[in-house]
Amino acid sequence: MTVRRAQLKDISKINDLLMQVCLVHRDGRPDLFKSGAKKYTDAELAEIILDDSRPVFVAADENDAVTGYAFCVFQQ
């Protein structure tokens, strides 16, 4: 497994993982979280990935398949 900066090619898999997190929240609080709701549009996610002040890292397996992510923010 490798940890690397997210790339635009990773957007689809990051979206899949974000949807899994959304489902966990929805199952716990269906009054607050809706099924199928996306946290970011693809354009917003692309903007975040390209922003060096908000780096996104992914964990990728030996086939470069994304298995996890971490959104970071630099604060001064």
DANORWO-V540300 format. One record per backbone hydrogen bond with DSSP energy under -1.0 kcal/mol. CO is the residue of the C=O (numbers start at 0). NH is the residue of the N-H. If there is no record, write none. Layout:
co=CO nh=NH
co=CO nh=NH
This chain:
co=1 nh=59
co=3 nh=57
co=6 nh=9
co=7 nh=10
co=9 nh=13
co=10 nh=14
co=11 nh=15
co=12 nh=16
co=13 nh=17
co=14 nh=18
co=15 nh=19
co=16 nh=20
co=17 nh=21
co=18 nh=22
co=19 nh=23
co=20 nh=24
co=21 nh=25
co=22 nh=26
co=23 nh=27
co=24 nh=28
co=28 nh=31
co=28 nh=32
co=33 nh=36
co=40 nh=44
co=41 nh=45
co=42 nh=46
co=43 nh=47
co=44 nh=48
co=45 nh=49
co=47 nh=50
co=50 nh=53
co=52 nh=73
co=54 nh=71
co=55 nh=5
co=56 nh=69
co=57 nh=3
co=58 nh=66
co=58 nh=67
co=59 nh=1
co=60 nh=63
co=64 nh=60
co=67 nh=58
co=69 nh=56
